[in-house]
Structures are given as C-alpha cells and as structure tokens.
Amino acid sequence: MPNKASSIKRVRQNERRRLHNRSARGEMRTSVKKAETAIVEGKVEEMTSAVRDAQSKLSRAAKTGLIKKNAMRRKQSRLMKAAAKKKAGQS
C-alpha cells in the first residue's frame, strides 16, 4: 500500500478506471457478439441495427483508448463485410 497522498489517490483513480474500462469492454464485446449472431441468423433489420450499434461501441472504445484504432477498423470491416455478404446472398 502506498504511503504518499498522491500515490494513494493514483490507486483510487486506477481502480475507478479499471472498473469503467471493464464494463465498457464488456458492452463492446456483447454488441459485437449480437451483431455476429444476427448476421448468422440472417435477419436483415436486426442485423443492420446490431451492426450499427457494434460500430458505435467499437468507435467509442477506440476513441477512449480501450482498443487500438486499427483493431477497431479491422473489426468494423469484418462485420460490414459479413453483413454485406449475407444481404447479397438473400436477395
């Protein structure tokens, strides 16, 4: 346990940030998984809204430094590619 006041405060801040990042990462992963399952099921309306939500959560995560920008772009690209392939296959 730190002794200095600034170190004690830093521990508090780190714990608060860790919990926030943990919940944000969970939300992001959940939205991506929902989008992936909607793509597999092939429900067009559900798929488009789920993919849009996942893109939003991924962008927010990259903006706050939760994931790297290239990782965000890669995940968004793969989701969009899979959704477009599924839509093309249905029509």
C-alpha positions as CSV (number, residue, x, y, z in Angstrom):
1,M,0.0,0.0,0.0
2,P,1.4,3.4,-0.9
3,N,2.2,5.9,1.7
4,K,2.2,9.2,-0.1
5,A,-1.1,11.0,-0.7
6,S,-0.6,11.3,-4.4
7,S,0.1,7.6,-4.7
8,I,-3.0,6.7,-2.7
9,K,-5.1,8.9,-5.0
10,R,-3.5,7.3,-8.0
11,V,-4.5,3.9,-6.7
12,R,-8.1,5.1,-6.3
13,Q,-8.2,6.5,-9.8
14,N,-6.7,3.4,-11.3
15,E,-9.3,1.2,-9.7
16,R,-12.1,3.5,-10.8
17,R,-10.8,3.5,-14.4
18,R,-10.3,-0.3,-14.3
19,L,-13.9,-0.9,-13.4
20,H,-15.1,1.6,-16.0
21,N,-12.9,0.0,-18.7
22,R,-14.1,-3.4,-17.7
23,S,-17.7,-2.6,-18.2
24,A,-17.1,-0.7,-21.4
25,R,-15.1,-3.6,-22.8
26,G,-17.9,-6.0,-21.9
27,E,-20.6,-3.8,-23.6
28,M,-18.4,-3.6,-26.7
29,R,-17.9,-7.4,-26.8
30,T,-21.6,-8.0,-26.2
31,S,-22.7,-5.7,-29.0
32,V,-20.1,-7.3,-31.4
33,K,-21.4,-10.8,-30.5
34,K,-25.0,-9.7,-31.0
35,A,-24.1,-8.4,-34.4
36,E,-22.3,-11.6,-35.3
37,T,-25.3,-13.8,-34.2
38,A,-27.7,-11.5,-36.1
39,I,-25.5,-11.9,-39.3
40,V,-25.5,-15.7,-38.9
41,E,-29.3,-15.8,-38.4
42,G,-29.8,-13.6,-41.4
43,K,-32.5,-11.3,-40.1
44,V,-31.9,-8.2,-42.2
45,E,-33.4,-5.5,-40.0
46,E,-32.0,-6.9,-36.8
47,M,-28.6,-7.3,-38.5
48,T,-28.4,-3.7,-39.7
49,S,-29.3,-2.2,-36.3
50,A,-26.9,-4.7,-34.4
51,V,-24.0,-3.9,-36.8
52,R,-24.6,-0.1,-36.4
53,D,-24.7,-0.5,-32.6
54,A,-21.5,-2.6,-32.7
55,Q,-19.7,0.0,-34.9
56,S,-20.7,2.8,-32.5
57,K,-19.4,0.8,-29.4
58,L,-16.2,-0.1,-31.3
59,S,-15.6,3.6,-32.3
60,R,-16.2,4.8,-28.7
61,A,-13.8,2.1,-27.4
62,A,-11.1,3.2,-29.8
63,K,-11.7,6.9,-29.1
64,T,-11.2,6.3,-25.3
65,G,-8.1,4.1,-25.8
66,L,-9.8,0.9,-24.8
67,I,-8.7,-0.8,-28.1
68,K,-6.4,0.4,-30.8
69,K,-7.7,2.2,-33.8
70,N,-6.5,-0.4,-36.3
71,A,-8.2,-3.1,-34.2
72,M,-11.5,-1.1,-34.3
73,R,-11.2,-0.6,-38.1
74,R,-10.5,-4.3,-38.6
75,K,-13.4,-5.5,-36.5
76,Q,-15.8,-3.0,-38.2
77,S,-14.6,-4.0,-41.6
78,R,-15.1,-7.7,-40.9
79,L,-18.6,-7.1,-39.6
80,M,-19.6,-5.0,-42.5
81,K,-18.2,-7.5,-45.0
82,A,-20.0,-10.4,-43.4
83,A,-23.3,-8.4,-43.3
84,A,-23.0,-7.4,-46.9
85,K,-22.2,-11.0,-48.0
86,K,-25.3,-12.2,-46.1
87,K,-27.5,-9.5,-47.6
88,A,-26.3,-10.3,-51.1
89,G,-26.9,-14.0,-50.6
90,Q,-30.5,-13.3,-49.5
91,S,-31.6,-11.1,-52.4
